[in-house]
Amino acid sequence: MSIKPNTVVSLTYELHTTNEEGQQVFVEKADEQNALVFLYGTGMMLPKFEEHLDGLNVGDEYSFELSAADGYGELDPGAFADLPKDMFKDVDLPAVGDVIPLQDNQGNHFRAGVTGVHEDIITVNLNHPMAGKNLIFAGKILTVREATEEELSHGHAHGADGHSGH
């Protein structure tokens, strides 16, 4: 069976980006014991990621690179914020490089990377951690099956076998 909309795909992948010197840097992987399983064609994955998998079959290997624009977007220079240091009076002050949990006025949770610690403020980067980076994927298709009616109504896969709970 080929990958097409409303199929459940399980696959392995290795994800790399490149550093300023142009060298590939390992980010993460999903192996056969911890495969990525998703409902194809429902917007759960990056659109260009899915586009590269379209029509592949079980056992096929793939390798492709997504531009930053096709991944998590370019770095937005306006997505940096200065937070008052007294926000952290009840916890340890974060250090440069830390990722901290935040919440906006509507109650949405998100994470930000600390880029500066100053006398009265903490500067954070609100961009996605992969923003501004090309994404280099390589992997193998493990299984492809038709989604169940329940998966289609829920909008996500229930595991490689279709019977895993939420």
VMD Tcl script that builds the backbone (N, CA, C; Angstrom):
set m [mol new atoms 498]
animate dup $m
set s [atomselect $m all]
$s set {name element resname resid chain x y z} {
  {N N MET 1 A 0.841 -1.179 0.000}
  {CA C MET 1 A 0.000 0.000 0.000}
  {C C MET 1 A 0.888 1.245 0.000}
  {N N SER 2 A 0.519 2.209 -0.780}
  {CA C SER 2 A 1.259 3.468 -0.884}
  {C C SER 2 A 0.740 4.494 0.111}
  {N N ILE 3 A 1.624 5.382 0.493}
  {CA C ILE 3 A 1.227 6.491 1.359}
  {C C ILE 3 A 0.349 7.445 0.558}
  {N N LYS 4 A -0.824 7.713 1.116}
  {CA C LYS 4 A -1.782 8.645 0.502}
  {C C LYS 4 A -2.636 9.194 1.642}
  {N N PRO 5 A -3.448 10.229 1.381}
  {CA C PRO 5 A -4.290 10.768 2.454}
  {C C PRO 5 A -5.127 9.690 3.134}
  {N N ASN 6 A -5.286 9.844 4.437}
  {CA C ASN 6 A -6.075 8.946 5.287}
  {C C ASN 6 A -5.457 7.570 5.453}
  {N N THR 7 A -4.128 7.497 5.321}
  {CA C THR 7 A -3.414 6.283 5.706}
  {C C THR 7 A -2.617 6.586 6.971}
  {N N VAL 8 A -2.360 5.544 7.739}
  {CA C VAL 8 A -1.519 5.664 8.923}
  {C C VAL 8 A -0.140 5.165 8.543}
  {N N VAL 9 A 0.849 5.999 8.776}
  {CA C VAL 9 A 2.224 5.713 8.384}
  {C C VAL 9 A 3.059 5.546 9.635}
  {N N SER 10 A 3.922 4.557 9.637}
  {CA C SER 10 A 4.934 4.450 10.678}
  {C C SER 10 A 6.282 4.413 9.974}
  {N N LEU 11 A 7.214 5.212 10.496}
  {CA C LEU 11 A 8.509 5.338 9.829}
  {C C LEU 11 A 9.620 5.631 10.821}
  {N N THR 12 A 10.827 5.378 10.364}
  {CA C THR 12 A 12.008 5.800 11.112}
  {C C THR 12 A 12.508 7.082 10.474}
  {N N TYR 13 A 13.262 7.856 11.244}
  {CA C TYR 13 A 13.923 9.022 10.654}
  {C C TYR 13 A 15.105 9.433 11.504}
  {N N GLU 14 A 16.042 10.072 10.858}
  {CA C GLU 14 A 17.088 10.832 11.525}
  {C C GLU 14 A 16.946 12.245 11.017}
  {N N LEU 15 A 17.002 13.199 11.932}
  {CA C LEU 15 A 16.901 14.607 11.580}
  {C C LEU 15 A 18.224 15.291 11.887}
  {N N HIS 16 A 18.729 16.002 10.887}
  {CA C HIS 16 A 19.934 16.816 11.037}
  {C C HIS 16 A 19.625 18.240 10.580}
  {N N THR 17 A 20.383 19.179 11.089}
  {CA C THR 17 A 20.403 20.540 10.555}
  {C C THR 17 A 21.859 20.812 10.180}
  {N N THR 18 A 22.136 22.026 9.760}
  {CA C THR 18 A 23.528 22.400 9.493}
  {C C THR 18 A 23.902 23.577 10.379}
  {N N ASN 19 A 25.156 23.593 10.786}
  {CA C ASN 19 A 25.634 24.711 11.597}
  {C C ASN 19 A 26.180 25.821 10.696}
  {N N GLU 20 A 26.704 26.862 11.308}
  {CA C GLU 20 A 27.212 28.011 10.549}
  {C C GLU 20 A 28.349 27.636 9.604}
  {N N GLU 21 A 29.082 26.575 9.924}
  {CA C GLU 21 A 30.188 26.121 9.082}
  {C C GLU 21 A 29.712 25.192 7.958}
  {N N GLY 22 A 28.408 24.924 7.902}
  {CA C GLY 22 A 27.872 24.058 6.861}
  {C C GLY 22 A 27.951 22.578 7.185}
  {N N GLN 23 A 28.346 22.229 8.407}
  {CA C GLN 23 A 28.442 20.826 8.805}
  {C C GLN 23 A 27.091 20.343 9.340}
  {N N GLN 24 A 26.759 19.095 9.023}
  {CA C GLN 24 A 25.509 18.539 9.537}
  {C C GLN 24 A 25.621 18.296 11.043}
  {N N VAL 25 A 24.519 18.618 11.740}
  {CA C VAL 25 A 24.433 18.440 13.184}
  {C C VAL 25 A 23.217 17.568 13.481}
  {N N PHE 26 A 23.432 16.463 14.211}
  {CA C PHE 26 A 22.347 15.556 14.584}
  {C C PHE 26 A 21.389 16.257 15.548}
  {N N VAL 27 A 20.071 16.088 15.314}
  {CA C VAL 27 A 19.056 16.673 16.187}
  {C C VAL 27 A 18.329 15.580 16.961}
  {N N GLU 28 A 17.728 14.615 16.247}
  {CA C GLU 28 A 16.982 13.548 16.900}
  {C C GLU 28 A 16.714 12.429 15.915}
  {N N LYS 29 A 16.216 11.305 16.457}
  {CA C LYS 29 A 15.848 10.203 15.574}
  {C C LYS 29 A 14.692 9.427 16.161}
  {N N ALA 30 A 14.007 8.708 15.290}
  {CA C ALA 30 A 12.989 7.735 15.673}
  {C C ALA 30 A 13.409 6.430 15.027}
  {N N ASP 31 A 13.638 5.392 15.846}
  {CA C ASP 31 A 14.069 4.110 15.298}
  {C C ASP 31 A 12.898 3.135 15.240}
  {N N GLU 32 A 13.164 1.909 14.857}
  {CA C GLU 32 A 12.085 0.922 14.682}
  {C C GLU 32 A 11.354 0.632 15.996}
  {N N GLN 33 A 12.048 0.726 17.125}
  {CA C GLN 33 A 11.411 0.475 18.417}
  {C C GLN 33 A 10.594 1.683 18.886}
  {N N ASN 34 A 10.875 2.855 18.355}
  {CA C ASN 34 A 10.174 4.073 18.751}
  {C C ASN 34 A 9.834 4.871 17.494}
  {N N ALA 35 A 9.122 4.227 16.591}
  {CA C ALA 35 A 8.834 4.822 15.283}
  {C C ALA 35 A 7.881 6.010 15.411}
  {N N LEU 36 A 7.953 6.892 14.438}
  {CA C LEU 36 A 6.984 7.970 14.306}
  {C C LEU 36 A 5.757 7.402 13.610}
  {N N VAL 37 A 4.584 7.533 14.236}
  {CA C VAL 37 A 3.326 7.027 13.681}
  {C C VAL 37 A 2.370 8.209 13.573}
  {N N PHE 38 A 1.799 8.412 12.388}
  {CA C PHE 38 A 0.907 9.555 12.198}
  {C C PHE 38 A -0.119 9.285 11.108}
  {N N LEU 39 A -1.201 10.037 11.182}
  {CA C LEU 39 A -2.257 9.993 10.181}
  {C C LEU 39 A -1.874 10.954 9.066}
  {N N TYR 40 A -1.629 10.397 7.899}
  {CA C TYR 40 A -1.122 11.170 6.765}
  {C C TYR 40 A -2.228 12.027 6.141}
  {N N GLY 41 A -1.884 13.266 5.815}
  {CA C GLY 41 A -2.786 14.127 5.058}
  {C C GLY 41 A -3.786 14.911 5.885}
  {N N THR 42 A -3.580 14.989 7.192}
  {CA C THR 42 A -4.532 15.706 8.044}
  {C C THR 42 A -3.927 16.952 8.680}
  {N N GLY 43 A -2.739 17.330 8.251}
  {CA C GLY 43 A -2.121 18.539 8.790}
  {C C GLY 43 A -1.357 18.346 10.085}
  {N N MET 44 A -1.134 17.105 10.478}
  {CA C MET 44 A -0.391 16.835 11.714}
  {C C MET 44 A 1.113 17.066 11.535}
  {N N MET 45 A 1.590 16.907 10.319}
  {CA C MET 45 A 3.024 17.016 10.038}
  {C C MET 45 A 3.273 18.240 9.159}
  {N N LEU 46 A 4.538 18.618 9.045}
  {CA C LEU 46 A 4.887 19.706 8.142}
  {C C LEU 46 A 4.425 19.340 6.729}
  {N N PRO 47 A 3.731 20.236 6.043}
  {CA C PRO 47 A 3.204 19.905 4.712}
  {C C PRO 47 A 4.264 19.407 3.734}
  {N N LYS 48 A 5.423 20.028 3.692}
  {CA C LYS 48 A 6.465 19.606 2.746}
  {C C LYS 48 A 7.075 18.267 3.159}
  {N N PHE 49 A 7.078 17.949 4.452}
  {CA C PHE 49 A 7.525 16.636 4.921}
  {C C PHE 49 A 6.607 15.574 4.306}
  {N N GLU 50 A 5.297 15.773 4.438}
  {CA C GLU 50 A 4.347 14.825 3.874}
  {C C GLU 50 A 4.467 14.738 2.360}
  {N N GLU 51 A 4.664 15.878 1.721}
  {CA C GLU 51 A 4.773 15.893 0.258}
  {C C GLU 51 A 5.896 14.975 -0.228}
  {N N HIS 52 A 7.004 14.939 0.505}
  {CA C HIS 52 A 8.135 14.092 0.120}
  {C C HIS 52 A 7.854 12.599 0.339}
  {N N LEU 53 A 6.886 12.287 1.199}
  {CA C LEU 53 A 6.559 10.879 1.482}
  {C C LEU 53 A 5.444 10.341 0.595}
  {N N ASP 54 A 4.726 11.219 -0.073}
  {CA C ASP 54 A 3.571 10.829 -0.871}
  {C C ASP 54 A 3.939 9.740 -1.883}
  {N N GLY 55 A 3.170 8.640 -1.870}
  {CA C GLY 55 A 3.366 7.557 -2.830}
  {C C GLY 55 A 4.415 6.533 -2.442}
  {N N LEU 56 A 5.151 6.750 -1.345}
  {CA C LEU 56 A 6.144 5.759 -0.928}
  {C C LEU 56 A 5.447 4.528 -0.375}
  {N N ASN 57 A 6.171 3.405 -0.364}
  {CA C ASN 57 A 5.637 2.116 0.075}
  {C C ASN 57 A 6.461 1.566 1.224}
  {N N VAL 58 A 5.928 0.545 1.884}
  {CA C VAL 58 A 6.648 -0.131 2.964}
  {C C VAL 58 A 8.006 -0.584 2.447}
  {N N GLY 59 A 9.043 -0.309 3.222}
  {CA C GLY 59 A 10.406 -0.695 2.858}
  {C C GLY 59 A 11.169 0.380 2.104}
  {N N ASP 60 A 10.458 1.367 1.551}
  {CA C ASP 60 A 11.152 2.444 0.832}
  {C C ASP 60 A 11.973 3.282 1.804}
  {N N GLU 61 A 13.139 3.671 1.342}
  {CA C GLU 61 A 13.967 4.599 2.105}
  {C C GLU 61 A 13.829 5.977 1.477}
  {N N TYR 62 A 13.978 6.992 2.283}
  {CA C TYR 62 A 13.840 8.362 1.794}
  {C C TYR 62 A 14.931 9.234 2.389}
  {N N SER 63 A 15.213 10.319 1.707}
  {CA C SER 63 A 16.179 11.313 2.171}
  {C C SER 63 A 15.850 12.615 1.454}
  {N N PHE 64 A 15.652 13.670 2.202}
  {CA C PHE 64 A 15.346 14.966 1.602}
  {C C PHE 64 A 15.671 16.080 2.585}
  {N N GLU 65 A 15.747 17.286 2.061}
  {CA C GLU 65 A 16.027 18.466 2.862}
  {C C GLU 65 A 14.906 19.470 2.669}
  {N N LEU 66 A 14.415 20.001 3.795}
  {CA C LEU 66 A 13.413 21.057 3.761}
  {C C LEU 66 A 14.097 22.381 4.078}
  {N N SER 67 A 13.801 23.395 3.298}
  {CA C SER 67 A 14.322 24.728 3.601}
  {C C SER 67 A 13.694 25.211 4.902}
  {N N ALA 68 A 14.310 26.199 5.521}
  {CA C ALA 68 A 13.746 26.770 6.748}
  {C C ALA 68 A 12.315 27.234 6.513}
  {N N ALA 69 A 12.067 27.852 5.368}
  {CA C ALA 69 A 10.721 28.353 5.052}
  {C C ALA 69 A 9.707 27.220 4.979}
  {N N ASP 70 A 10.123 26.037 4.522}
  {CA C ASP 70 A 9.227 24.887 4.418}
  {C C ASP 70 A 9.169 24.084 5.714}
  {N N GLY 71 A 10.031 24.411 6.668}
  {CA C GLY 71 A 10.037 23.734 7.959}
  {C C GLY 71 A 9.275 24.555 8.987}
  {N N TYR 72 A 10.028 25.166 9.892}
  {CA C TYR 72 A 9.414 25.944 10.964}
  {C C TYR 72 A 9.535 27.447 10.741}
  {N N GLY 73 A 9.850 27.836 9.497}
  {CA C GLY 73 A 9.893 29.246 9.151}
  {C C GLY 73 A 11.252 29.875 9.387}
  {N N GLU 74 A 11.406 31.052 8.835}
  {CA C GLU 74 A 12.629 31.818 9.044}
  {C C GLU 74 A 12.608 32.385 10.461}
  {N N LEU 75 A 13.784 32.740 10.966}
  {CA C LEU 75 A 13.855 33.397 12.266}
  {C C LEU 75 A 13.159 34.746 12.184}
  {N N ASP 76 A 12.280 35.022 13.119}
  {CA C ASP 76 A 11.576 36.298 13.180}
  {C C ASP 76 A 12.309 37.187 14.175}
  {N N PRO 77 A 12.975 38.243 13.681}
  {CA C PRO 77 A 13.714 39.114 14.599}
  {C C PRO 77 A 12.798 39.819 15.603}
  {N N GLY 78 A 11.501 39.871 15.324}
  {CA C GLY 78 A 10.564 40.484 16.254}
  {C C GLY 78 A 10.058 39.538 17.327}
  {N N ALA 79 A 10.519 38.292 17.285}
  {CA C ALA 79 A 10.041 37.287 18.243}
  {C C ALA 79 A 11.000 37.128 19.414}
  {N N PHE 80 A 11.531 38.239 19.875}
  {CA C PHE 80 A 12.363 38.261 21.075}
  {C C PHE 80 A 11.649 39.154 22.085}
  {N N ALA 81 A 11.758 38.843 23.347}
  {CA C ALA 81 A 11.069 39.634 24.362}
  {C C ALA 81 A 11.972 39.799 25.583}
  {N N ASP 82 A 11.792 40.911 26.252}
  {CA C ASP 82 A 12.461 41.164 27.515}
  {C C ASP 82 A 11.460 40.954 28.636}
  {N N LEU 83 A 11.792 40.062 29.546}
  {CA C LEU 83 A 10.921 39.762 30.677}
  {C C LEU 83 A 11.525 40.372 31.939}
  {N N PRO 84 A 10.690 40.934 32.796}
  {CA C PRO 84 A 11.229 41.496 34.040}
  {C C PRO 84 A 11.816 40.385 34.914}
  {N N LYS 85 A 12.969 40.672 35.485}
  {CA C LYS 85 A 13.652 39.666 36.299}
  {C C LYS 85 A 12.810 39.243 37.503}
  {N N ASP 86 A 11.952 40.147 37.999}
  {CA C ASP 86 A 11.157 39.798 39.185}
  {C C ASP 86 A 10.102 38.726 38.889}
  {N N MET 87 A 9.883 38.398 37.596}
  {CA C MET 87 A 9.013 37.260 37.249}
  {C C MET 87 A 9.561 35.959 37.825}
  {N N PHE 88 A 10.845 35.939 38.100}
  {CA C PHE 88 A 11.534 34.714 38.512}
  {C C PHE 88 A 11.899 34.729 39.992}
  {N N LYS 89 A 11.241 35.618 40.776}
  {CA C LYS 89 A 11.619 35.768 42.185}
  {C C LYS 89 A 11.377 34.513 43.008}
  {N N ASP 90 A 10.404 33.676 42.593}
  {CA C ASP 90 A 10.100 32.466 43.367}
  {C C ASP 90 A 10.818 31.216 42.851}
  {N N VAL 91 A 11.612 31.371 41.802}
  {CA C VAL 91 A 12.353 30.237 41.226}
  {C C VAL 91 A 13.780 30.688 40.933}
  {N N ASP 92 A 14.637 29.721 40.629}
  {CA C ASP 92 A 16.007 30.070 40.258}
  {C C ASP 92 A 15.995 30.850 38.957}
  {N N LEU 93 A 16.872 31.832 38.853}
  {CA C LEU 93 A 16.993 32.599 37.616}
  {C C LEU 93 A 17.481 31.677 36.506}
  {N N PRO 94 A 16.877 31.765 35.331}
  {CA C PRO 94 A 17.364 30.944 34.220}
  {C C PRO 94 A 18.702 31.468 33.719}
  {N N ALA 95 A 19.424 30.598 33.051}
  {CA C ALA 95 A 20.718 30.956 32.469}
  {C C ALA 95 A 20.583 31.000 30.952}
  {N N VAL 96 A 21.506 31.672 30.310}
  {CA C VAL 96 A 21.528 31.693 28.844}
  {C C VAL 96 A 21.589 30.254 28.347}
  {N N GLY 97 A 20.729 29.924 27.380}
  {CA C GLY 97 A 20.659 28.566 26.837}
  {C C GLY 97 A 19.536 27.738 27.435}
  {N N ASP 98 A 19.021 28.144 28.599}
  {CA C ASP 98 A 17.895 27.423 29.192}
  {C C ASP 98 A 16.647 27.615 28.341}
  {N N VAL 99 A 15.758 26.632 28.384}
  {CA C VAL 99 A 14.441 26.746 27.762}
  {C C VAL 99 A 13.446 26.796 28.908}
  {N N ILE 100 A 12.619 27.851 28.901}
  {CA C ILE 100 A 11.703 28.048 30.019}
  {C C ILE 100 A 10.248 27.977 29.549}
  {N N PRO 101 A 9.362 27.456 30.412}
  {CA C PRO 101 A 7.935 27.428 30.073}
  {C C PRO 101 A 7.314 28.793 30.351}
  {N N LEU 102 A 6.458 29.231 29.444}
  {CA C LEU 102 A 5.748 30.494 29.611}
  {C C LEU 102 A 4.279 30.288 29.285}
  {N N GLN 103 A 3.474 31.290 29.628}
  {CA C GLN 103 A 2.046 31.257 29.343}
  {C C GLN 103 A 1.621 32.660 28.939}
  {N N ASP 104 A 0.810 32.752 27.864}
  {CA C ASP 104 A 0.350 34.067 27.435}
  {C C ASP 104 A -0.944 34.448 28.166}
  {N N ASN 105 A -1.469 35.633 27.865}
  {CA C ASN 105 A -2.661 36.143 28.552}
  {C C ASN 105 A -3.912 35.319 28.284}
  {N N GLN 106 A -3.902 34.501 27.216}
  {CA C GLN 106 A -5.038 33.635 26.914}
  {C C GLN 106 A -4.887 32.232 27.519}
  {N N GLY 107 A -3.812 32.011 28.264}
  {CA C GLY 107 A -3.593 30.719 28.910}
  {C C GLY 107 A -2.860 29.701 28.057}
  {N N ASN 108 A -2.388 30.103 26.865}
  {CA C ASN 108 A -1.646 29.189 26.002}
  {C C ASN 108 A -0.235 28.990 26.543}
  {N N HIS 109 A 0.197 27.742 26.607}
  {CA C HIS 109 A 1.541 27.414 27.089}
  {C C HIS 109 A 2.496 27.321 25.911}
  {N N PHE 110 A 3.723 27.789 26.111}
  {CA C PHE 110 A 4.764 27.687 25.087}
  {C C PHE 110 A 6.110 27.767 25.781}
  {N N ARG 111 A 7.163 27.565 25.007}
  {CA C ARG 111 A 8.522 27.569 25.563}
  {C C ARG 111 A 9.344 28.632 24.855}
  {N N ALA 112 A 10.295 29.170 25.584}
  {CA C ALA 112 A 11.167 30.200 25.022}
  {C C ALA 112 A 12.604 29.904 25.446}
  {N N GLY 113 A 13.540 30.232 24.566}
  {CA C GLY 113 A 14.962 30.055 24.870}
  {C C GLY 113 A 15.544 31.339 25.445}
  {N N VAL 114 A 16.271 31.205 26.533}
  {CA C VAL 114 A 16.891 32.368 27.170}
  {C C VAL 114 A 18.135 32.758 26.382}
  {N N THR 115 A 18.169 34.016 25.923}
  {CA C THR 115 A 19.308 34.500 25.133}
  {C C THR 115 A 20.141 35.531 25.881}
  {N N GLY 116 A 19.628 36.057 26.982}
  {CA C GLY 116 A 20.389 37.045 27.744}
  {C C GLY 116 A 19.862 37.198 29.156}
  {N N VAL 117 A 20.787 37.374 30.101}
  {CA C VAL 117 A 20.426 37.649 31.489}
  {C C VAL 117 A 21.119 38.962 31.848}
  {N N HIS 118 A 20.310 39.981 32.159}
  {CA C HIS 118 A 20.829 41.321 32.412}
  {C C HIS 118 A 20.424 41.764 33.821}
  {N N GLU 119 A 20.779 42.968 34.175}
  {CA C GLU 119 A 20.538 43.446 35.538}
  {C C GLU 119 A 19.068 43.347 35.941}
  {N N ASP 120 A 18.158 43.813 35.078}
  {CA C ASP 120 A 16.747 43.832 35.433}
  {C C ASP 120 A 15.855 42.993 34.526}
  {N N ILE 121 A 16.414 42.426 33.453}
  {CA C ILE 121 A 15.588 41.698 32.485}
  {C C ILE 121 A 16.229 40.383 32.062}
  {N N ILE 122 A 15.364 39.501 31.618}
  {CA C ILE 122 A 15.770 38.236 30.989}
  {C C ILE 122 A 15.279 38.325 29.545}
  {N N THR 123 A 16.165 38.176 28.570}
  {CA C THR 123 A 15.794 38.230 27.158}
  {C C THR 123 A 15.559 36.809 26.666}
  {N N VAL 124 A 14.410 36.620 25.992}
  {CA C VAL 124 A 14.053 35.286 25.494}
  {C C VAL 124 A 13.748 35.337 24.005}
  {N N ASN 125 A 13.996 34.211 23.352}
  {CA C ASN 125 A 13.699 34.009 21.934}
  {C C ASN 125 A 12.428 33.177 21.860}
  {N N LEU 126 A 11.389 33.743 21.233}
  {CA C LEU 126 A 10.101 33.063 21.136}
  {C C LEU 126 A 9.939 32.271 19.838}
  {N N ASN 127 A 10.944 32.290 18.975}
  {CA C ASN 127 A 10.909 31.500 17.746}
  {C C ASN 127 A 10.920 30.014 18.090}
  {N N HIS 128 A 10.367 29.188 17.194}
  {CA C HIS 128 A 10.484 27.734 17.346}
  {C C HIS 128 A 11.975 27.394 17.345}
  {N N PRO 129 A 12.410 26.422 18.140}
  {CA C PRO 129 A 13.841 26.076 18.184}
  {C C PRO 129 A 14.444 25.709 16.821}
  {N N MET 130 A 13.616 25.235 15.887}
  {CA C MET 130 A 14.111 24.865 14.561}
  {C C MET 130 A 13.892 25.967 13.523}
  {N N ALA 131 A 13.371 27.120 13.941}
  {CA C ALA 131 A 13.165 28.229 13.005}
  {C C ALA 131 A 14.511 28.681 12.449}
  {N N GLY 132 A 14.516 29.011 11.169}
  {CA C GLY 132 A 15.736 29.493 10.528}
  {C C GLY 132 A 16.700 28.391 10.117}
  {N N LYS 133 A 16.314 27.141 10.315}
  {CA C LYS 133 A 17.211 26.022 10.008}
  {C C LYS 133 A 16.612 25.134 8.927}
  {N N ASN 134 A 17.463 24.702 8.004}
  {CA C ASN 134 A 17.053 23.663 7.062}
  {C C ASN 134 A 16.984 22.352 7.822}
  {N N LEU 135 A 16.040 21.501 7.448}
  {CA C LEU 135 A 15.836 20.214 8.109}
  {C C LEU 135 A 16.173 19.100 7.131}
  {N N ILE 136 A 17.091 18.234 7.528}
  {CA C ILE 136 A 17.552 17.151 6.664}
  {C C ILE 136 A 17.055 15.833 7.264}
  {N N PHE 137 A 16.147 15.179 6.545}
  {CA C PHE 137 A 15.540 13.934 7.004}
  {C C PHE 137 A 16.043 12.754 6.184}
  {N N ALA 138 A 16.223 11.615 6.856}
  {CA C ALA 138 A 16.519 10.351 6.186}
  {C C ALA 138 A 15.879 9.248 7.016}
  {N N GLY 139 A 15.263 8.272 6.349}
  {CA C GLY 139 A 14.632 7.194 7.090}
  {C C GLY 139 A 14.046 6.138 6.190}
  {N N LYS 140 A 13.152 5.345 6.779}
  {CA C LYS 140 A 12.565 4.205 6.081}
  {C C LYS 140 A 11.094 4.076 6.475}
  {N N ILE 141 A 10.263 3.724 5.499}
  {CA C ILE 141 A 8.841 3.492 5.751}
  {C C ILE 141 A 8.688 2.083 6.322}
  {N N LEU 142 A 8.085 1.976 7.510}
  {CA C LEU 142 A 7.918 0.678 8.170}
  {C C LEU 142 A 6.565 0.045 7.862}
  {N N THR 143 A 5.491 0.796 8.020}
  {CA C THR 143 A 4.155 0.280 7.741}
  {C C THR 143 A 3.290 1.383 7.144}
  {N N VAL 144 A 2.319 0.968 6.337}
  {CA C VAL 144 A 1.295 1.870 5.799}
  {C C VAL 144 A -0.004 1.078 5.821}
  {N N ARG 145 A -1.063 1.664 6.379}
  {CA C ARG 145 A -2.365 0.999 6.413}
  {C C ARG 145 A -3.464 2.050 6.310}
  {N N GLU 146 A -4.642 1.609 5.925}
  {CA C GLU 146 A -5.803 2.497 5.907}
  {C C GLU 146 A -6.128 2.897 7.345}
  {N N ALA 147 A -6.486 4.152 7.544}
  {CA C ALA 147 A -6.911 4.608 8.867}
  {C C ALA 147 A -8.283 4.016 9.195}
  {N N THR 148 A -8.513 3.764 10.477}
  {CA C THR 148 A -9.831 3.300 10.906}
  {C C THR 148 A -10.799 4.482 10.931}
  {N N GLU 149 A -12.083 4.188 10.959}
  {CA C GLU 149 A -13.100 5.251 11.052}
  {C C GLU 149 A -12.892 6.077 12.320}
  {N N GLU 150 A -12.540 5.393 13.410}
  {CA C GLU 150 A -12.313 6.094 14.673}
  {C C GLU 150 A -11.122 7.054 14.556}
  {N N GLU 151 A -10.044 6.602 13.927}
  {CA C GLU 151 A -8.889 7.481 13.745}
  {C C GLU 151 A -9.255 8.694 12.897}
  {N N LEU 152 A -10.007 8.465 11.834}
  {CA C LEU 152 A -10.419 9.569 10.966}
  {C C LEU 152 A -11.301 10.557 11.727}
  {N N SER 153 A -12.195 10.050 12.560}
  {CA C SER 153 A -13.075 10.960 13.307}
  {C C SER 153 A -12.314 11.706 14.396}
  {N N HIS 154 A -11.281 11.084 14.956}
  {CA C HIS 154 A -10.467 11.737 15.984}
  {C C HIS 154 A -9.392 12.641 15.381}
  {N N GLY 155 A -9.036 12.383 14.121}
  {CA C GLY 155 A -8.031 13.211 13.460}
  {C C GLY 155 A -6.596 12.856 13.774}
  {N N HIS 156 A -6.370 11.667 14.340}
  {CA C HIS 156 A -5.003 11.217 14.621}
  {C C HIS 156 A -4.936 9.688 14.643}
  {N N ALA 157 A -3.714 9.179 14.509}
  {CA C ALA 157 A -3.500 7.729 14.513}
  {C C ALA 157 A -3.590 7.176 15.931}
  {N N HIS 158 A -4.076 5.951 16.033}
  {CA C HIS 158 A -4.110 5.230 17.301}
  {C C HIS 158 A -3.053 4.137 17.296}
  {N N GLY 159 A -1.833 4.516 16.971}
  {CA C GLY 159 A -0.712 3.588 16.961}
  {C C GLY 159 A -0.582 2.881 15.627}
  {N N ALA 160 A 0.531 2.195 15.461}
  {CA C ALA 160 A 0.812 1.498 14.213}
  {C C ALA 160 A -0.243 0.449 13.894}
  {N N ASP 161 A -0.837 -0.151 14.956}
  {CA C ASP 161 A -1.835 -1.202 14.747}
  {C C ASP 161 A -3.276 -0.697 14.760}
  {N N GLY 162 A -3.469 0.573 15.103}
  {CA C GLY 162 A -4.816 1.152 15.143}
  {C C GLY 162 A -5.568 0.903 16.437}
  {N N HIS 163 A -4.905 0.269 17.415}
  {CA C HIS 163 A -5.605 -0.085 18.655}
  {C C HIS 163 A -4.984 0.538 19.896}
  {N N SER 164 A -3.972 1.360 19.741}
  {CA C SER 164 A -3.359 1.990 20.908}
  {C C SER 164 A -4.290 3.088 21.409}
  {N N GLY 165 A -4.352 3.226 22.726}
  {CA C GLY 165 A -5.224 4.234 23.328}
  {C C GLY 165 A -4.633 5.626 23.219}
  {N N HIS 166 A -5.336 6.558 23.791}
  {CA C HIS 166 A -4.899 7.954 23.751}
  {C C HIS 166 A -3.818 8.193 24.740}
}
mol reanalyze $m
mol bondsrecalc $m
mol representation Tube
mol addrep $m
